[in-house]
Amino acid sequence: MSFLEESEIEESDEQKIRQVIKSLEAEISPVQINGSNSLTESCSTSFDLEFEWIDSEMECSTPSDDKREIPAELGNLKELQFLELISNELTGPIPASIFNLTALESLGLVLNKLSGILPSDLGRGMPSLELFYCGFNNLSGSISPTISNSSFTGRIPESLGEGCNLKGIIPQEIGNLTGVTRMNLVHNEFTGYIPNTIHGMLNLQELYLDNNKIEGTIPDVICTLKNLGAFNLSGNQFSGSVPPCLQQAEFKITCKLGEPSRSHRI
């Protein structure tokens, strides 16, 4: 590829970005590109244009009396890595285009008035996602068995569904996520049992399922997770005995199982 062709690609990408930013200016509040204009109001957008397109960050807040929806055009920023729209009184659903941002690493939507159903196959279009905060909204949803087809490598996004009113069971297919090291599904309304297939998560190091409605016994297969170093299962409805490995001093683990029940041994 010639230098001229490279320059044309770079210029085309920059024009595309500026078109999206122009639409955001009309949708959210006065936004200007850092470097060419001074920042205004409480919303800032910065782009570091490089040959490999962009390394981008966006942090925005809208006036408290100006309730708006998240513009679907954000989904055009294919190299966007961090999107924080926390505490803005945003309403409406989360645009489907947001869940196809393949480079997105952090998505913060907590403390808004968003509604609708989270996609059950979250992760299929967001392989880079590590942080996802969506609590204190009016969202709902569940975890689909298709989660095993996701591209998660290393961890299910931190705070995935934390306080997002997710319901239903934890699917058996969760055991197919062999590369995941951290799973955090706290403060939801999950029911059913911890699936025995969890033994397939061979690299799991941290497991947080506290404050749900999970019942039954804690499966003995947890003892096969040799890399597990910390977990919290408190605030559920478990019954039965603690797995043998958790009663052995040589099994070094930081855990919290919750307060003993009057009728169960935990």
Backbone torsions as a table, in degrees:
resi	resn	phi	psi	omega
1	MET	NA	132.5	-178.4
2	SER	-77.9	162.9	177.7
3	PHE	-60.2	-36.8	-179.7
4	LEU	-63.6	-43.2	178.9
5	GLU	-64.0	-41.3	177.7
6	GLU	-60.6	-42.8	-178.6
7	SER	-64.4	-38.3	179.7
8	GLU	-65.6	-39.1	178.1
9	ILE	-64.6	-45.0	-179.1
10	GLU	-62.7	-42.2	-179.1
11	GLU	-66.2	-39.8	179.4
12	SER	-63.3	-42.6	178.7
13	ASP	-64.3	-41.9	-179.8
14	GLU	-63.7	-40.1	178.3
15	GLN	-63.4	-39.2	179.0
16	LYS	-62.5	-43.1	179.7
17	ILE	-63.2	-46.0	-178.1
18	ARG	-64.4	-32.9	177.0
19	GLN	-65.3	-40.8	178.4
20	VAL	-65.3	-43.6	179.7
21	ILE	-62.3	-37.5	179.0
22	LYS	-62.2	-40.1	178.3
23	SER	-68.4	-33.6	178.7
24	LEU	-68.4	-32.9	178.9
25	GLU	-59.5	-37.5	-179.4
26	ALA	-79.1	-28.6	-174.8
27	GLU	-84.3	-40.4	-171.2
28	ILE	-103.9	-73.1	-179.2
29	SER	-168.6	173.3	-178.7
30	PRO	-55.1	117.0	-179.8
31	VAL	-126.6	133.8	177.7
32	GLN	-130.5	152.5	-176.2
33	ILE	-77.9	125.8	-179.2
34	ASN	-62.9	131.7	179.3
35	GLY	110.8	-35.2	179.1
36	SER	-103.8	-24.5	178.5
37	ASN	-142.2	160.0	176.7
38	SER	-75.9	152.5	179.7
39	LEU	-72.1	146.2	-179.1
40	THR	-127.1	161.5	178.5
41	GLU	51.8	-141.3	-178.3
42	SER	-115.5	18.8	-177.7
43	CYS	-119.2	129.0	-179.4
44	SER	-129.2	144.3	176.3
45	THR	-133.6	129.7	-179.2
46	SER	-131.2	135.7	177.6
47	PHE	-130.8	130.4	175.8
48	ASP	-104.3	93.8	-175.8
49	LEU	-74.3	123.3	178.5
50	GLU	-131.6	176.5	-177.7
51	PHE	-60.9	-37.4	-179.8
52	GLU	-81.6	38.2	179.7
53	TRP	76.4	-97.9	-175.5
54	ILE	-145.2	154.7	165.8
55	ASP	-120.0	105.1	-164.3
56	SER	-120.9	152.5	173.2
57	GLU	-138.2	145.0	177.8
58	MET	-140.1	127.7	175.1
59	GLU	-133.4	121.7	-175.6
60	CYS	-134.9	148.3	169.0
61	SER	-139.0	141.3	-177.7
62	THR	-107.2	158.5	177.1
63	PRO	-55.2	141.3	-173.4
64	SER	-62.0	-24.3	-178.2
65	ASP	-97.9	9.4	-176.8
66	ASP	-117.7	86.3	-175.6
67	LYS	-82.4	124.8	-176.6
68	ARG	-138.7	163.8	176.0
69	GLU	-94.4	159.6	177.1
70	ILE	-72.3	123.3	-178.2
71	PRO	-67.9	133.7	179.7
72	ALA	-63.5	-21.4	-178.4
73	GLU	-62.4	-18.9	176.9
74	LEU	-59.0	-26.9	179.6
75	GLY	-67.6	-10.1	177.9
76	ASN	-82.5	-12.0	-179.1
77	LEU	-86.0	76.6	-170.7
78	LYS	-64.7	-18.1	179.3
79	GLU	-105.1	10.3	179.2
80	LEU	-64.7	131.2	-176.2
81	GLN	-108.2	-32.1	-177.1
82	PHE	-133.8	124.9	178.2
83	LEU	-132.0	109.3	-178.2
84	GLU	-118.2	111.5	179.1
85	LEU	-123.8	49.2	-172.4
86	ILE	-81.2	137.8	172.8
87	SER	54.5	60.5	179.8
88	ASN	-124.3	3.0	-176.4
89	GLU	57.6	33.7	175.9
90	LEU	-69.0	142.6	-177.5
91	THR	-120.8	176.6	177.7
92	GLY	79.8	-175.6	-179.3
93	PRO	-81.3	164.7	171.7
94	ILE	-80.8	122.9	-178.4
95	PRO	-56.2	138.7	179.6
96	ALA	-59.7	-28.6	-178.2
97	SER	-63.3	-26.7	179.9
98	ILE	-62.9	-34.5	-174.6
99	PHE	-82.7	11.5	174.5
100	ASN	-120.6	18.8	177.5
101	LEU	-83.5	94.7	-170.8
102	THR	-66.6	-22.3	-178.7
103	ALA	-94.7	-5.4	-174.1
104	LEU	-67.6	127.0	-180.0
105	GLU	-104.6	-30.7	-177.1
106	SER	-138.4	128.8	178.8
107	LEU	-129.7	111.2	-178.3
108	GLY	-112.4	113.7	-178.0
109	LEU	-127.2	13.1	-174.4
110	VAL	-66.7	153.5	175.4
111	LEU	62.1	52.8	171.7
112	ASN	-129.6	-161.0	177.4
113	LYS	-126.8	38.2	-179.0
114	LEU	-71.6	149.3	-179.5
115	SER	-134.3	174.7	179.3
116	GLY	106.8	-176.0	-175.4
117	ILE	-108.1	129.4	175.4
118	LEU	-69.4	143.6	179.8
119	PRO	-63.5	130.9	-176.8
120	SER	-69.6	-20.2	179.1
121	ASP	-101.6	31.3	178.3
122	LEU	-51.3	128.7	-179.9
123	GLY	116.5	-25.8	-179.6
124	ARG	-66.0	-36.2	-179.5
125	GLY	-103.3	4.2	-176.3
126	MET	-132.4	65.3	-175.2
127	PRO	-66.2	-19.1	-177.1
128	SER	-93.8	-5.6	-172.9
129	LEU	-65.8	125.8	177.8
130	GLU	-120.7	-28.7	-179.0
131	LEU	-126.1	127.3	179.5
132	PHE	-143.2	110.9	-178.6
133	TYR	-115.8	117.0	-178.0
134	CYS	-135.8	13.9	-178.6
135	GLY	-67.7	166.7	178.5
136	PHE	58.8	47.4	171.1
137	ASN	-132.5	-167.5	176.9
138	ASN	-114.2	40.8	-177.8
139	LEU	-88.1	164.5	175.5
140	SER	-152.2	175.4	179.7
141	GLY	154.1	-169.7	-179.7
142	SER	-152.9	176.9	175.9
143	ILE	-104.3	120.4	-177.6
144	SER	-82.4	151.2	173.1
145	PRO	-57.4	-21.0	180.0
146	THR	-70.5	-2.7	177.7
147	ILE	-59.1	-24.9	179.5
148	SER	-69.7	-13.5	177.2
149	ASN	-95.3	5.9	-177.6
150	SER	-73.6	172.7	-178.6
151	SER	-103.6	18.6	-177.8
152	PHE	-59.2	128.9	174.5
153	THR	-130.1	114.2	176.9
154	GLY	105.2	-45.8	179.6
155	ARG	-163.6	148.3	164.7
156	ILE	-73.7	136.2	-171.7
157	PRO	-45.1	131.8	178.0
158	GLU	-55.3	132.9	-179.5
159	SER	66.0	24.8	174.9
160	LEU	-56.5	114.7	177.1
161	GLY	70.5	13.1	-178.9
162	GLU	-63.5	113.6	-179.9
163	GLY	69.7	24.2	-177.4
164	CYS	-100.9	14.0	177.7
165	ASN	62.7	31.7	175.9
166	LEU	-69.5	138.5	-176.9
167	LYS	-127.4	179.3	179.1
168	GLY	92.2	-166.9	-177.6
169	ILE	-99.6	162.4	170.6
170	ILE	-82.5	115.6	-171.4
171	PRO	-67.0	150.7	177.6
172	GLN	-57.1	-31.2	-175.7
173	GLU	-66.1	-8.3	178.8
174	ILE	-59.1	-27.4	-179.1
175	GLY	-68.1	-12.4	179.2
176	ASN	-82.2	-7.7	179.9
177	LEU	-85.1	70.7	-172.6
178	THR	-68.9	-20.8	-177.6
179	GLY	-93.7	-5.9	-176.5
180	VAL	-72.9	133.9	179.9
181	THR	-106.9	-16.2	-176.1
182	ARG	-144.3	130.4	177.7
183	MET	-131.0	120.1	-177.1
184	ASN	-126.7	108.8	-179.3
185	LEU	-127.8	40.2	-170.2
186	VAL	-79.3	160.6	173.5
187	HIS	55.3	52.5	173.9
188	ASN	-130.2	-156.8	-179.6
189	GLU	-129.2	40.6	177.1
190	PHE	-66.3	140.4	179.2
191	THR	-121.9	-173.4	179.5
192	GLY	80.5	-151.3	-173.2
193	TYR	-118.9	164.5	168.6
194	ILE	-75.0	118.4	-175.6
195	PRO	-65.6	140.9	178.0
196	ASN	-62.8	-20.9	-179.5
197	THR	-68.0	-5.4	178.7
198	ILE	-59.3	-20.4	179.3
199	HIS	-63.2	-17.6	178.1
200	GLY	-74.8	-13.3	179.2
201	MET	-83.4	69.9	-168.7
202	LEU	-61.6	-26.9	-176.7
203	ASN	-99.4	8.0	-176.8
204	LEU	-63.7	126.0	179.9
205	GLN	-111.3	-29.5	-178.4
206	GLU	-135.8	133.7	-178.9
207	LEU	-135.0	117.7	-178.3
208	TYR	-126.3	110.1	-179.9
209	LEU	-125.5	16.6	-173.5
210	ASP	-66.5	153.8	176.8
211	ASN	60.1	56.2	170.0
212	ASN	-128.2	-156.3	178.2
213	LYS	-126.9	36.6	-178.7
214	ILE	-75.7	140.4	-176.4
215	GLU	-129.3	-171.3	-179.6
216	GLY	83.9	-166.9	180.0
217	THR	-91.4	157.0	172.6
218	ILE	-76.7	118.7	-172.5
219	PRO	-64.1	139.6	179.0
220	ASP	-63.1	-21.1	-177.5
221	VAL	-64.9	-13.5	175.0
222	ILE	-58.3	-29.2	-179.2
223	CYS	-66.8	-16.2	179.3
224	THR	-86.3	-7.5	-179.9
225	LEU	-84.9	84.1	-171.9
226	LYS	-66.9	-19.8	-179.4
227	ASN	-93.3	-4.5	-177.0
228	LEU	-68.2	122.9	-177.2
229	GLY	-119.5	-14.1	-179.5
230	ALA	-158.8	138.6	171.8
231	PHE	-157.5	159.9	179.2
232	ASN	-135.9	118.2	179.9
233	LEU	-118.1	12.9	-175.2
234	SER	-69.2	162.4	176.9
235	GLY	74.3	27.7	176.3
236	ASN	-121.7	-163.1	-175.8
237	GLN	-125.7	46.7	-178.4
238	PHE	-70.9	155.3	175.8
239	SER	-136.7	170.5	177.5
240	GLY	88.1	-164.9	-174.9
241	SER	-97.5	160.1	175.3
242	VAL	-74.2	136.7	177.4
243	PRO	-52.2	143.1	-175.5
244	PRO	-51.7	-40.1	-175.7
245	CYS	-63.3	-27.9	-179.4
246	LEU	-78.3	-8.5	178.5
247	GLN	-99.7	-0.4	-177.9
248	GLN	-99.7	132.2	-176.9
249	ALA	-62.8	-30.8	-176.5
250	GLU	-75.2	-12.8	176.8
251	PHE	-84.9	94.9	-173.4
252	LYS	-81.2	108.9	-178.0
253	ILE	-152.6	141.8	174.1
254	THR	-96.8	115.2	-174.6
255	CYS	-140.2	159.9	175.2
256	LYS	-140.4	118.3	-175.7
257	LEU	-104.1	-13.2	-179.4
258	GLY	104.1	174.2	-179.7
259	GLU	-75.1	145.7	178.7
260	PRO	-61.7	141.3	176.1
261	SER	-85.6	157.3	180.0
262	ARG	-67.4	-28.0	-175.0
263	SER	-111.8	-2.3	-176.9
264	HIS	-130.7	153.6	179.1
265	ARG	-99.7	106.5	179.0
266	ILE	-130.6	NA	NA
